[in-house]
Amino acid sequence: MLDLRCIGDVMLDVRADAGLLARGGDVHGRVRLRPGGTSANAAVWAAWSGARAGVTAAVGDDVAGELCVEALRARGVDVTGVTRRPAGTGVMLVLTEQGERSMIADRGANAALTVEDLPGDDAAAVLVSGYLFLQEPGHEVAAAAIAGAAGSLCAIDAASWPLLESFGVARFLEVAGACDAILANEREAATLTGRAGAEAAAALGERFRIAAVKRGETGAALVVDGLPFREAGRPLKERDPTGAGDAFDGVLLAGLVRGLEPADALAFACRAGERVAGGEESWPAVGERRS
């Protein structure tokens, strides 16, 4: 039995860093390819923390899909739930121009995940991607995953404040209310509650048994069964926050279902998120485990 199953998305991340772009022309910069996706990121870091983690998602029948699946397997993630589709693997383009970050998402095969691809109840915790939940196609699959998670700690990540607004906050809270846990960054939490920081966590904690608000360099706020917990951030030079929130999610949920005290699980989750935000790589090295 897995400690954590992450349902939703596996993608290829393409990061391009440049100075000022010459519109319609060429500039020198740095371009990197690496596996990613919110579900893959969370599962990899859960495995790094010592948990048994798996992913349910769809990738394309292409080189990018093979690269992502092999990278997950090499880091100890169960990939038996990853299916192949005759479509391109999803791609996230992250473009940094003079310190400003913009992103373009191509869901690719992620949008081809079906209800039939969902596993049975085989995990202590299930994390459903908010990107899957908030978009069509995908919402039906996410809703089915939540309904099928009886007996597991079911969590959902809020994913994106613009998607939350377009989907509808009331609708999100009504359907996602069947989950035990919600994980959101400050902007997402504010969109859902109209409040900030610890107050947003408290408001979400009135609806969910577990509520976490990720506050970047400020740390994080957590509510478990009505009890508040806080973890301060540590000073760091941020390089790329892409995937930091996912690392937090995976480590937090894995820690909670493996019996850690909430304060300890929160502290470990913050350290994982900081490691991603302040490092060159979004995933730990093959064979690396938390010491």
N, C-alpha and C positions, 0 to 999 in steps of 0.2 A: 504494500500500500504506500502510495506517495504521501509525503507531508504537504506538498503544494502542487496543484495543477493550475497552469496559467492558460486561459482560453482566449484566443483572439488573433494575434498577429505576429508574424515573423517577416522581417523585411531586410533589404539591403540598404544600409545607410551610405550615402555619398556626401562627403563633406568637402566643400571648396572654400578656401580662405584666400582673400585677395585684398589689395588696397582699394583704390578707386577703380571701378570697372569702366572700360571704354565701350560705351553702348554701341553695338554693331561692330566692335573691333576686338583685338586680342590683348590680354595682359598676362603677366606671369603670376603664378600663385601656387598654392599647395592643394592637391586633391587626394583624398583618401577614401578607400572603400572598406567597409567593415560590416559584419552582420549586426542586425538590430531588430527593432520592433518591440513594442511595450511588453508583450507577453514573453518574448525571448529574453529580453533584458532582465525581467523580474525572475524568471526561472534560473538563469545563469547565476545571478547573485544569491538566490536562495540555496543553490547547490554549493556555491562558494562558502556559505555560512555553515555547511554541514548537513543540510536538509536533502531529502529525496524529492527532486523536483521534475516535473514533466510539462510538456507543451502540447496543446491541441490547436492546430492552425492549418492553413493551406499555403503551400508554396508552388511556384511554377515548375514545370518540367523543363528546367533550364539550368545553366551553369550557376546562376545566382542562387537558385533554390538548393542545389547540391552543396554549395559553399556554406550556406546558412545552416543547413541540417548537420553537416559534418562538424561545423564549429560548435554547435550545441552539444552534439554527442561527445566531442572531445573534452568538454567541460563537465561531463557527468550528468547531463540532462536527458531524461527519457524522451525520445523522439518518436515513439511508436504512434503517438497521436497526430503526427504531422503527415498530412496527405498531399499528394502531388496532383496538380491540375494542368490541363493543356492551356496555360495562360502564363504571362510573365509574372515572375516573383515581384511582390510589392517593393517599391523603392521610395526612400525618403531622401530628398535633396536638401541639405543644410548649407546655405550660402552665407558666408560672413564677409561683409564688405565694410571696411573701416570700423570694425567692432560691432556693427549692427547685424543681427542674425535674422535671416528669413528662411522659411521652409516651404517646400513643395512636396506634397504627398501623392504618390500613385499607389492606390491600394492593391492593384494587380490581383493576384490569386487570393489575397486575403478576403476579398469580396465574394469568393466562391465557396467559402466554408458553409456547410449545410448542417441542419439539425441531425441528420444521420451520421455525421462525423463525430458527434459528441460521445464521450465515453460514458460508462456507467459510473456509479459512485465509488471511486477508487482513490480518493484523496482526503486527508484530514481537513484541508482548506482548498477552496477553489477561488481563483482570482479571474474575474471576467473583465476583459478590456472595455473601457468606456468608448473607445473608437468603434468597436464592434457594436456596442449597445446603441450608440447615438446616430448610426448611419444605416441607410438602406442601399444595397442589401446588407444584412447583418443583424439588425435589431431582433428579428424573429429567433435567430440562433442564440443571441445573448440571453433573451428572455427564457428560452428553453433551457439554457445552461443554468440559469438561476433557479428555475423551477425544479431542475433535476439534481440540485445540490443539497437536497434534504439529508441531514446527517453529517454534512460537512460545514465548516465555517465558510460561508459564502461572502466574498468581498467584491466590490466594484470600484474601479478607478474612474474619477470624474473626467479625466482625459483632456478636455479642451473647453475653455469658457465660451468661445464663439459657437461651438457645436451645441453646448448646453443651452445657449440662448435660442438658437434656431430650433432645437428639438422641443424646448419648452421646459422650464424649471419644474412646474407643477407635475407635468407628465413624467419627467425623470424621477422625481421623488416618489410618485405613486407606484411606478413599476419597480424601481430599484429598492423601494422600501422593504421588499421581501428579503433583501440581503442582510447579513449580520453586520457587515463592515463597509465603510466608505472611506476612500483615500483621495485626498484632493490637495492641490496647491492653493496658495492664498487667493489667487484670482478666481479659481474655480469655486472655492469655498465661499467667497464673497458673492459670486453670482448665485449660488444656491441659497444663501442665507441673508444677504444684505449686511453681513457683519465681517469683521476682520480678525485674523489671528486666533487667539485663544477663545474669544467670544464666538467665532464661527465654529470652532471645534465643539464648544459647549452646545451650540444650537443643533449641530448635526448629531451630537451625542444624545439629544432628546428623541431623535428619530431612529438611530442605529445603535446597536449594542457597542460597537467599536467605531470610533471616528478619529481619523488622523488628518491634520492639516500640516502640509510641508511648507516651511517658511524660508527656504533657501539658507543663506548665511546666518539667518536669525535662529535657525534650529527647527523645531517641530513641536506641535501640541497634539496630545493624544487623550481621548476619553475612552475608558473601558468600564462598562457597567456603571456609568455615572461618575466614576472617579477620574479626576484630571491628572495628567502627567505632562511634564514639560522637559524638554532637552534643549540646552543652549547650543548654538552653532559654534564652530571654531574658525578662527581667522584662516583664510586660504586665498590663494590667487586663482580665481576661476579661469579655467581654460575653455571648457565646453560643458554646459549643464545638460546636454542631450543625454537622456537615459538615467540621470541622477535620481529622479523621482521614481522610476521603475525599480532601480536597485533598492531604494528605500522600501518600496512596497513588498518586494520579494523577501527581503531580510526580516522586516517587521512581522509579516504573516507567518513565515517559517518559524520565527522565534516564539511567537505566541502559541502556535499549535504544538510546539515541541516542549512547552512547559516553562519557558522563561517568564520571569516577572515582567509585567508591562514596562516598567522603567528601564529594565535591562534590554528588552527587545527594542524599545524606542532608541536607546543610545546606540546599539549596534546598527540599527537601520540608518540613523543619521551619519554614522561613520562611513557606511557604504556609499551613501549619496554624496558625501563630501569627497570620497575617493574618486568617484566618477567625475564630478564637477571640476576637481582640481588636477586631474590627470590627463595624460595624452590618449589613453585607451578607455573605451566605455565598458569593456569586459575584463575580468581577471585573466591572467595567463593560464594556459592549459596546465592542469595539475595543481593549481594554486588553491589553497583552502585558508579560511580565516584562522589565525593563530590565537 
